[in-house]
Amino acid sequence: MPATVYYDGECPFCDRYVRLIHLREAVGAVRLVNLRDHVDSRCALEAEGFDLDDGMVVEIDGKRRGGADAAHALALLSTPSSLFNRFNRLLLSSKTLSRITYPVLRAGRWIILFLLGRKGFAAEDPGLSARAAIFSQFFALFSFFHFFNYALEYGRFPPGWDQGLLLISAIALFFKPKSERLLLLLMLTSTISAIVQAPAQSNHTMIRHAVLLGYWLSFGVAWARGSNWQAIFARFAPAGQGALLVMYVFGIFHKINADFLNPETSCAVALWQELPIPLSLIEGLLIDYAVIYGTFIIEGVLIVMLLTPRWRHTGIIGGILFHTLLALSGYAMYITFTMLSIALHTLFISGDAAQRITQSPELKTVQTYFARPLFLLSLLILVAVMTLAALLRDYSTATLMVLPIILPLAWAVFRYGRTEQPLIRPGPFWATHAVGVITTLLLFANCTAPYLGLKTAQAVGMFANLRLEAGVSNHLIMPVPGPFTYLEQVAVIEDAGSDLMLKGYKRNDYAIVYYDLLARLQETPDNKITFTRNGVRHVNVGAADLAAEIDATLHPAWFRKWFHFQQVKLTQPEPCNV
């Protein structure tokens, strides 16, 4: 009963396995074929339909078996001459049991090979590799700015250990954007940091959560199926595309309210007035209305363009320039949000266009500079100036320091980004887009939460002047939120005791959603505060006094990290608070 085992010689598990199972005692001479060295055998097996990344192929008496069937056949032929063989037979000698255990073994093999950087046999798509490299570089830049945003704007300096790991991962990926393992590392450190830093309320934080969810779902599917590593990015890209489209949809919908359309309170006008000269000098009622309604037009047109192959590259350029303009406003440090938006726009670049961009003379020239000390020194100077400007709250100057990175991308997309490739690739829809659909629907549901009377923080507010608390809705379409009632009860702080956060609410004349107030009291049980709710004044009360309400109302602490509320201005109209 002669046998031939075809295996991956670069896989340490496969190589070790075929040398441990002692087949010679059962079948005599066994031919071991390393498919890395025998290209003809590899091509022949692939032509027969074998997925060589799924595992070994065994040929016995002219009949070939792959994957779980191959492992089952080898287990039946191995002898109980060693502990390893006995364990192998226990796991795989039953055909039913082998169908269950083999995917687990394959998943373990897959993750180790991934971490070791060992490529599979499946041919790589150069267009997909180019798209992944462009996204990775700009996602690394976003993560770099996210670090500085938290350290400088959100007052979390010195940064925690999680932020330090995030910064190191971002810098490494920026200089090696083709590395799948460094992208995995950045996604991992980003996820750890998201958990450590929660709760957070910013727009870019919630969108980043959706991106991370999409990546890990894609990674999990590829891991479970033993897919080619490129399948991670192939399934992830639609999730990022969906997140950007949802952001634009609610960027329009949230703003359909009386106070965003009011030039005296609109965030659009507030941001425009903080743009650098000469733009900020262009003012007047006509300009105010042009800025307000221009946001609806721009975001709506961008959605249509990104979904239309012929105009997609124009939509990408428009999105890059639109978000860069937002970041030039000195109102707040928006460059982080802008860099994440740009990274998501790059996911709309098609494979053929991405290849042209990455192989363009302009990019090749930039890449040659990366290794030059003078280039690195210039980069450090830009970072130093940007940091100083951010510390001085000169956010316009901080953004200007980034234009040497942003504008070349816009130029490259303009020159090389035209495509006729459809957004949805041919083939089984759910095989490649299930992760994207799930992620998009979850983010969409999250953004509808305020209208249901649920949380208002992390609902991607998009500078919308939206007010839905305390039984009031300024939205022109949506009524007072429901059926949930979390937003109905708000409290006004009169004496915050020793709580610095509540002191900030009182100082800035903010009310607080009562749910958040109960959560805050539970977190600071020794503090006593005075507040008014529904016209009733509660004097010098603490967690012990409201223990029954706290127990009946609050969810577990881990849940509250993702379920919380924006501060509330009870005065009307609703001012810009971004």
C-alpha positions in Angstrom: 0.0 0.0 0.0 2.4 2.8 -1.2 1.7 6.3 0.0 2.7 9.8 -0.9 2.3 12.8 1.4 2.3 16.3 -0.2 2.9 18.9 2.5 4.1 22.5 3.0 7.8 22.4 3.8 7.7 26.0 5.2 5.0 25.0 7.7 6.8 23.8 10.9 3.7 21.8 11.9 3.3 20.0 8.6 7.0 19.2 8.4 7.2 17.9 12.0 3.9 16.0 11.7 4.9 13.9 8.7 8.1 12.9 10.5 6.4 12.0 13.8 3.5 9.7 12.8 5.7 6.7 11.8 3.8 5.8 8.7 6.6 3.5 7.4 5.7 0.9 10.0 2.2 0.6 8.6 2.6 1.2 4.8 6.3 0.6 4.1 8.1 3.3 2.1 6.4 6.7 2.2 7.2 9.4 -0.3 7.3 12.8 1.3 6.9 15.7 -1.2 7.7 19.2 -0.1 5.4 21.3 -2.3 7.7 24.3 -1.9 10.4 22.5 -3.9 8.1 20.6 -6.3 6.3 23.2 -8.3 4.9 20.7 -10.8 3.2 18.6 -8.1 1.8 21.8 -6.6 0.3 22.9 -9.9 -1.1 19.5 -10.6 -2.8 19.3 -7.2 -4.2 22.9 -7.6 -5.5 21.9 -11.0 -7.4 19.0 -9.4 -9.1 21.5 -7.0 -7.1 20.9 -3.8 -6.8 23.9 -1.5 -3.2 23.5 -0.4 -3.5 26.1 2.3 -6.2 23.8 3.9 -3.5 21.2 4.8 -1.7 18.2 3.4 -2.7 16.0 0.6 -2.3 12.2 0.9 -2.2 9.8 -2.0 -2.8 6.1 -1.2 -3.2 3.5 -4.0 -3.7 6.3 -6.5 -6.5 8.0 -4.6 -5.8 11.5 -3.2 -7.4 13.1 -0.2 -7.0 16.6 1.2 -7.6 18.5 4.4 -9.6 16.7 7.1 -9.9 13.6 4.9 -6.1 13.4 4.6 -5.6 13.8 8.3 -8.2 11.0 8.9 -6.5 8.7 6.4 -3.0 9.3 8.0 -4.4 8.6 11.5 -5.8 5.3 10.3 -2.5 4.3 8.8 -0.3 5.4 11.7 0.8 2.9 14.4 0.3 3.3 18.2 4.1 3.2 18.6 4.4 6.5 20.3 2.4 8.8 22.6 2.1 11.3 19.7 0.6 8.6 17.4 -1.8 7.4 20.0 -3.0 11.0 20.6 -3.2 11.6 16.8 -5.4 8.4 16.3 -7.6 9.5 19.2 -8.4 12.8 17.6 -8.5 11.9 13.9 -9.2 8.2 13.4 -13.0 8.8 13.7 -14.2 10.4 10.5 -16.9 12.3 12.5 -14.5 13.4 15.2 -11.9 14.5 12.6 -14.4 16.8 11.0 -14.8 18.5 14.3 -11.2 18.6 15.5 -9.4 19.2 12.2 -10.7 22.8 11.8 -9.4 23.6 15.3 -6.0 22.2 14.5 -6.0 24.1 11.2 -6.9 27.3 13.0 -4.0 26.8 15.4 -1.7 26.2 12.4 -3.0 29.2 10.6 -2.4 31.7 13.4 1.1 30.5 14.0 2.0 30.7 10.4 0.5 34.2 10.3 2.6 35.3 13.3 5.7 33.7 11.7 5.0 35.5 8.4 4.9 32.3 6.4 2.9 32.8 3.2 0.4 30.3 1.9 0.2 28.8 -1.6 -2.7 30.9 -2.9 -1.7 33.5 -5.5 -1.9 37.0 -4.1 -3.9 39.8 -5.7 -1.5 42.7 -6.3 -4.4 45.1 -6.4 -5.6 44.0 -3.0 -2.1 44.3 -1.6 -1.8 47.9 -2.9 -5.1 48.9 -1.4 -4.2 47.4 1.9 -0.8 49.2 1.9 -2.5 52.6 1.2 -5.1 52.1 3.9 -2.5 50.9 6.4 -0.3 53.9 6.0 -3.2 56.4 6.5 -4.7 54.4 9.4 -1.3 54.5 11.0 -1.3 58.3 10.6 -4.8 58.4 12.1 -3.6 56.4 15.1 -0.6 58.7 15.5 -2.9 61.7 15.7 -5.3 59.8 17.9 -2.4 59.5 20.4 -1.8 63.2 20.3 -5.5 64.0 20.4 -5.9 62.2 23.7 -2.6 63.5 25.2 -3.1 67.2 24.2 -6.8 67.8 23.6 -8.4 65.5 26.1 -6.0 66.2 28.9 -4.8 62.6 29.4 -1.1 63.5 29.7 1.2 61.7 30.5 -0.3 59.0 28.2 -1.0 55.6 29.6 0.8 52.4 28.7 -1.9 51.5 26.2 -1.4 54.8 24.3 2.4 54.2 24.3 1.9 50.8 22.6 -0.5 52.4 20.1 2.0 55.1 19.2 4.8 52.5 18.7 2.5 50.3 16.5 1.4 53.3 14.4 4.9 54.4 13.7 6.0 50.9 12.8 3.1 50.4 10.4 3.6 53.8 8.8 7.1 52.9 7.7 6.1 49.3 6.7 2.5 49.6 5.4 2.7 46.3 3.5 3.0 44.2 6.7 -0.1 42.3 7.6 1.4 41.5 11.0 2.0 45.2 11.8 -1.6 46.0 10.8 -2.7 43.2 13.1 -0.5 44.7 15.9 -2.0 48.2 15.4 -5.5 46.8 15.4 -4.8 44.9 18.6 -3.2 47.9 20.4 -6.1 50.1 19.2 -8.6 47.6 20.6 -6.8 47.4 24.0 -6.6 51.2 24.1 -10.3 51.5 23.2 -11.2 49.3 26.2 -8.8 51.1 28.6 -9.9 54.6 27.6 -13.6 53.9 27.5 -15.9 55.7 27.9 -15.1 58.2 25.2 -17.6 60.5 23.3 -15.8 61.7 20.2 -17.1 61.0 16.7 -13.8 59.5 15.5 -13.7 57.1 18.5 -17.1 55.6 17.7 -16.2 55.2 14.0 -12.9 53.7 15.0 -14.8 51.1 17.1 -16.8 50.1 14.0 -13.5 49.8 12.0 -12.0 47.6 14.7 -15.1 45.5 14.9 -15.0 45.0 11.1 -11.4 44.0 11.2 -11.7 41.5 14.0 -14.8 39.9 12.4 -12.8 39.6 9.1 -9.8 38.2 10.9 -12.0 35.7 12.8 -13.6 34.5 9.6 -10.2 34.1 7.8 -8.8 32.3 10.8 -11.7 29.9 11.1 -11.7 29.1 7.4 -7.9 29.0 7.1 -8.2 31.6 4.3 -5.3 33.4 2.5 -4.2 36.3 4.6 -5.5 38.7 1.9 -9.0 37.5 2.7 -8.8 39.5 6.0 -8.5 42.8 4.1 -10.9 41.7 1.4 -13.7 41.1 3.9 -12.7 44.1 6.0 -12.7 46.8 3.3 -16.5 46.7 2.8 -16.9 47.2 6.6 -14.8 50.4 6.4 -16.6 51.6 3.3 -19.9 51.0 5.1 -18.7 52.9 8.2 -17.9 55.9 6.0 -21.2 55.9 4.2 -23.1 55.6 7.5 -21.1 58.6 8.8 -22.1 60.7 5.8 -25.8 59.5 6.1 -26.0 60.7 9.7 -23.9 63.7 8.9 -26.9 64.8 6.9 -29.7 63.4 8.9 -28.6 64.6 12.4 -28.3 68.1 11.0 -31.9 68.3 9.9 -32.8 70.4 13.0 -33.8 73.9 13.6 -30.6 75.0 15.4 -28.1 73.7 12.8 -30.1 75.6 10.1 -30.0 78.7 12.3 -26.9 80.9 11.4 -26.7 82.2 14.9 -26.1 78.8 16.5 -25.1 76.5 13.6 -21.9 74.5 14.0 -21.2 74.9 10.3 -21.0 78.7 10.8 -18.9 78.3 14.0 -16.4 76.1 12.2 -16.2 78.4 9.2 -15.5 81.5 11.4 -12.5 79.7 12.9 -10.9 78.9 9.5 -7.6 80.6 8.6 -7.5 83.9 6.8 -8.7 84.7 4.1 -11.6 82.2 4.4 -12.7 83.5 7.8 -12.9 87.0 6.4 -15.6 85.9 4.0 -18.7 86.5 6.1 -22.3 87.6 6.0 -25.8 86.0 6.1 -25.5 84.7 2.5 -22.2 83.0 3.3 -23.6 81.6 6.5 -26.5 79.9 4.7 -24.1 78.7 1.9 -21.9 77.0 4.6 -24.9 75.5 6.3 -26.6 74.0 3.2 -23.3 73.4 1.5 -22.6 70.6 4.1 -25.8 68.8 3.1 -24.9 69.1 -0.6 -21.3 68.1 -0.2 -22.0 65.1 1.9 -24.9 64.0 -0.2 -22.9 64.3 -3.4 -19.9 62.4 -1.9 -22.2 59.5 -1.1 -23.4 59.3 -4.7 -19.9 59.7 -6.1 -18.4 57.0 -3.9 -21.1 54.5 -5.0 -20.6 55.3 -8.7 -17.5 53.8 -10.4 -17.1 56.5 -13.0 -17.1 59.3 -10.3 -15.6 57.4 -7.4 -12.1 58.8 -7.7 -13.6 62.3 -7.7 -15.6 61.4 -4.6 -12.4 60.2 -2.9 -10.6 63.5 -3.7 -13.6 65.5 -2.6 -13.8 63.7 0.7 -10.1 64.2 1.4 -10.3 67.9 0.6 -13.6 68.4 2.5 -12.3 66.8 5.7 -9.0 68.6 5.4 -10.9 71.9 5.2 -12.8 70.9 8.4 -9.5 70.2 10.1 -8.1 73.7 9.2 -10.8 75.2 11.5 -9.3 76.4 14.8 -12.5 75.5 16.6 -11.0 72.2 17.9 -8.4 69.5 17.0 -10.2 67.8 14.1 -7.2 66.5 12.3 -7.6 63.1 14.0 -11.2 62.8 12.7 -9.9 63.9 9.3 -7.2 61.4 9.1 -9.6 58.5 10.0 -12.0 59.8 7.3 -9.2 59.9 4.8 -8.1 56.3 5.7 -11.7 55.2 5.1 -11.9 57.0 1.8 -8.8 55.1 0.6 -10.8 51.9 0.9 -12.8 53.0 -2.1 -9.7 53.0 -4.3 -10.0 50.1 -6.7 -7.3 47.4 -7.1 -6.1 48.6 -10.5 -6.0 52.2 -9.3 -4.2 51.3 -6.1 -1.5 49.6 -8.2 -1.1 52.6 -10.4 -0.8 54.8 -7.3 1.7 52.7 -5.4 3.8 52.2 -8.6 3.7 55.8 -9.7 6.9 57.7 -10.1 5.8 60.2 -7.5 5.3 57.6 -4.8 8.5 55.8 -5.8 10.4 59.1 -5.3 8.8 59.6 -1.8 9.8 56.0 -0.8 13.4 56.6 -1.7 13.4 59.6 0.6 12.2 57.5 3.5 15.6 56.1 4.1 17.4 59.4 4.0 18.3 61.1 7.3 17.3 64.5 6.0 13.8 63.4 5.2 13.4 61.8 8.6 14.7 65.1 10.2 12.2 67.1 8.2 9.5 64.7 9.4 10.5 65.2 13.0 10.5 69.0 12.6 6.9 68.8 11.2 5.8 66.7 14.1 7.5 69.1 16.6 5.8 72.1 15.0 2.5 70.3 14.9 2.8 69.3 18.6 3.7 72.9 19.6 0.8 74.3 17.6 -1.6 71.8 19.2 -0.3 72.7 22.7 -1.0 76.4 21.9 -4.4 75.3 20.6 -3.5 76.7 17.1 -5.2 73.8 15.4 -5.1 75.4 11.9 -1.3 75.5 12.0 -1.2 71.9 13.3 -3.3 70.8 10.3 -1.1 72.8 7.9 1.9 70.7 9.0 0.1 67.6 7.7 -0.7 69.0 4.2 2.6 67.6 2.7 1.1 64.2 3.4 -2.5 64.7 2.5 -2.2 66.7 -0.7 0.1 64.2 -2.5 -2.6 61.5 -1.9 -5.3 63.7 -3.4 -3.0 64.3 -6.4 -2.2 60.6 -6.8 -5.9 59.7 -6.7 -6.6 62.5 -9.2 -4.0 61.3 -11.6 -4.1 57.6 -11.3 -7.4 56.8 -9.4 -9.9 56.5 -12.3 -11.5 53.1 -12.5 -14.5 51.3 -13.9 -14.4 48.5 -11.4 -17.7 48.0 -9.5 -17.8 48.6 -5.8 -19.2 45.1 -5.2 -17.0 42.4 -6.6 -18.5 39.6 -8.7 -19.0 36.3 -6.9 -21.0 35.1 -3.9 -22.2 38.3 -2.1 -22.2 37.0 1.5 -18.8 35.3 1.2 -17.1 38.7 0.8 -19.6 41.2 2.2 -21.2 39.6 5.2 -18.7 41.3 7.6 -19.3 44.6 5.9 -23.1 44.3 6.1 -23.0 43.3 9.8 -20.6 46.1 10.7 -22.6 48.7 8.7 -25.9 47.7 10.2 -24.5 47.8 13.8 -23.1 51.3 13.3 -26.3 52.4 11.7 -28.3 51.1 14.7 -25.9 52.8 17.0 -26.4 56.2 15.2 -30.2 55.8 15.6 -29.9 55.4 19.4 -30.7 59.0 20.3 -34.0 58.9 18.4 -35.0 55.8 20.3 -34.4 57.6 23.6 -31.2 55.6 24.2 -27.6 56.9 24.5 -26.5 60.2 22.9 -22.7 59.8 23.4 -20.8 57.9 20.7 -23.8 58.2 18.3 -21.6 60.0 15.7 -23.1 63.5 16.4 -21.3 65.1 13.4 -21.4 68.7 14.8 -25.1 68.7 14.3 -26.5 70.9 17.1 -28.9 68.0 17.8 -31.0 68.3 21.0 -33.2 65.4 22.1 -33.1 65.4 25.9 -35.6 66.5 28.6 -38.6 65.9 26.5 -37.4 68.3 23.7 -36.6 67.5 20.1 -35.2 70.2 17.8 -35.1 67.7 14.9 -37.4 68.7 12.0 -38.5 65.1 11.2 -38.0 63.0 14.4 -40.4 63.7 17.3 -39.4 63.5 21.0 -37.4 60.3 21.3 -38.9 56.9 22.4 -39.9 54.3 23.3 -37.0 54.3 25.8 -37.0 57.0 28.4 -33.3 57.4 29.3 -33.1 61.0 27.8 -36.2 62.3 29.6 -34.8 62.8 33.0 -32.0 65.4 33.4 -30.5 67.1 36.5 -29.0 70.5 37.1 -26.0 70.5 39.4 -26.0 73.1 42.1 -23.2 71.8 44.3 -20.8 69.1 42.9 -19.0 68.4 46.1 -15.5 67.1 45.3 -16.3 65.7 41.9 -14.2 67.5 39.3 -16.3 66.3 36.4 -19.6 67.5 37.9 -17.9 70.8 38.8 -17.2 71.1 35.1 -20.8 70.6 34.3 -21.8 73.3 36.8 -19.1 75.7 35.6 -20.2 75.4 31.9 -23.9 75.5 32.8 -24.5 71.9 31.6 -27.3 69.7 32.8 -26.6 65.9 33.0 -28.8 63.0 32.0 -30.0 61.5 35.3 -28.7 58.0 34.4 -25.2 59.4 34.0 -25.5 61.2 37.3 -26.5 58.0 39.1 -23.5 56.3 37.5 -21.2 59.1 38.6 -22.5 58.8 42.2 -21.9 55.1 42.2 -18.3 55.7 41.1 -17.7 58.3 43.8 -19.7 56.8 46.8 -18.3 59.2 49.4 -19.2 62.4 47.5 -22.3 64.4 48.4 -24.0 66.7 45.8 -27.0 69.0 45.5 -29.0 69.0 42.3 -32.5 69.7 40.9 -34.6 67.3 38.9 -38.1 67.8 37.7 -38.3 70.9 39.8 -37.4 69.0 43.0 -34.3 70.0 44.8 -32.1 67.2 46.3 -29.7 68.5 48.9 -26.5 66.9 50.0 -27.2 63.4 48.7 -24.9 60.6 47.8 -24.8 57.0 46.5 -26.2 55.6 49.8 -29.2 57.9 49.6 -30.0 56.9 46.1 -29.0 53.2 46.4 -32.4 51.9 45.5 -32.6 53.9 42.3 -29.0 53.1 41.4 -29.7 49.3 41.8 -32.9 49.5 39.8 -31.6 51.8 37.0 -27.9 51.2 36.2 -26.5 48.5 33.9 -23.3 46.7 34.8 -20.1 48.9 34.7 -18.7 47.2 31.6 -22.0 48.0 29.7 -21.9 51.7 30.8 -18.5 52.1 29.1 -20.5 52.0 25.8 -23.8 53.4 27.1 -23.6 57.0 28.2 -24.8 60.5 27.3 -23.7 63.9 26.1 -23.9 66.9 28.4 -27.1 68.9 28.0 -27.7 72.6 27.4 -31.2 73.3 28.7 -31.3 76.7 27.1 -32.8 77.0 23.6 -31.7 77.3 20.8 -29.2 74.5 21.1 -25.6 76.1 20.7 -22.8 74.4 18.9 -21.1 71.9 21.2 -18.7 69.7 19.3 
